[in-house]
Amino acid sequence: MSPHVSVTVIALKTLTLLLGGLITFLAYRAYRRTRAQSLGALAVGFGVITLGAFLAGAGNLIFSLALEQSLLLESGLTAGGFIVIVYSLYATE
């Protein structure tokens, strides 16, 4: 991977981590305020997606995982996070 691409990936993964962390925090804060199970699930879903993006970037750039392995890890966690988010949208109190 060229140095320019690595820097761009690091910048985008950092932005994803910051924004995903903020969304997760805000959803968790709303859950604590309301104790609505759906908001708790929403926070978990966004947290899993954010974790997937972080681990994929760290795995590839820091731990030298193959690009395919990092992509598989990120895709699996993203899909799992979206499953939890879909559940949160259908959850009833």
C-alpha positions as CSV (number, residue, x, y, z in Angstrom):
1,M,0.0,0.0,0.0
2,S,1.4,3.4,-0.9
3,P,2.1,5.9,1.8
4,H,-0.5,8.3,0.6
5,V,-3.2,5.6,0.7
6,S,-2.1,4.6,4.2
7,V,-2.3,8.1,5.5
8,T,-5.8,8.5,3.9
9,V,-7.0,5.2,5.4
10,I,-5.7,6.2,8.8
11,A,-7.5,9.6,8.5
12,L,-10.7,8.0,7.4
13,K,-10.6,5.3,10.1
14,T,-9.9,8.0,12.7
15,L,-12.9,10.0,11.5
16,T,-15.1,6.9,11.5
17,L,-13.9,6.0,15.1
18,L,-14.7,9.5,16.3
19,L,-18.1,9.8,14.6
20,G,-19.1,6.3,15.5
21,G,-18.0,6.8,19.0
22,L,-20.0,9.9,19.3
23,I,-23.2,8.3,17.9
24,T,-22.7,5.3,20.2
25,F,-22.2,7.7,23.2
26,L,-25.3,9.7,22.3
27,A,-27.4,6.6,21.9
28,Y,-26.1,5.2,25.2
29,R,-26.9,8.5,26.9
30,A,-30.4,8.4,25.6
31,Y,-30.7,4.8,26.8
32,R,-29.6,5.8,30.3
33,R,-32.1,8.7,30.3
34,T,-35.1,6.7,29.1
35,R,-34.1,3.0,29.9
36,A,-35.7,2.1,26.5
37,Q,-34.3,-1.3,25.5
38,S,-34.4,-0.2,21.8
39,L,-32.0,2.7,22.5
40,G,-29.7,0.3,24.3
41,A,-29.6,-2.0,21.4
42,L,-29.1,0.9,19.0
43,A,-26.0,1.9,21.1
44,V,-24.7,-1.6,21.0
45,G,-25.2,-1.9,17.2
46,F,-23.3,1.3,16.5
47,G,-20.6,0.3,18.9
48,V,-20.1,-3.0,17.1
49,I,-19.9,-1.2,13.7
50,T,-17.4,1.3,15.1
51,L,-15.4,-1.5,16.6
52,G,-15.3,-3.3,13.3
53,A,-14.0,-0.3,11.5
54,F,-11.3,0.2,14.1
55,L,-10.2,-3.4,14.3
56,A,-10.0,-3.7,10.5
57,G,-7.8,-0.6,10.3
58,A,-5.7,-1.6,13.2
59,G,-5.4,-5.2,12.0
60,N,-4.2,-4.2,8.6
61,L,-1.9,-1.3,9.5
62,I,-0.6,-2.3,12.9
63,F,-0.8,-6.1,13.1
64,S,-0.1,-6.7,9.4
65,L,-3.3,-8.8,8.7
66,A,-3.9,-9.4,5.0
67,L,-6.3,-6.9,3.4
68,E,-8.7,-9.8,2.8
69,Q,-8.7,-10.8,6.5
70,S,-9.2,-7.2,7.6
71,L,-12.0,-6.8,5.1
72,L,-13.7,-10.0,6.3
73,L,-13.4,-8.8,10.0
74,E,-14.9,-5.4,9.2
75,S,-17.7,-6.8,7.1
76,G,-18.6,-9.4,9.7
77,L,-18.8,-6.9,12.5
78,T,-20.6,-4.3,10.3
79,A,-23.2,-6.9,9.4
80,G,-23.6,-7.9,13.0
81,G,-23.9,-4.3,14.1
82,F,-26.6,-3.7,11.4
83,I,-28.5,-6.8,12.7
84,V,-28.6,-5.3,16.1
85,I,-29.7,-1.9,14.8
86,V,-32.5,-3.5,12.8
87,Y,-33.5,-5.3,16.0
88,S,-33.5,-2.0,17.9
89,L,-35.9,-0.5,15.3
90,Y,-38.4,-3.4,15.8
91,A,-37.9,-3.8,19.6
92,T,-40.9,-3.0,21.7
93,E,-40.9,-1.9,25.3
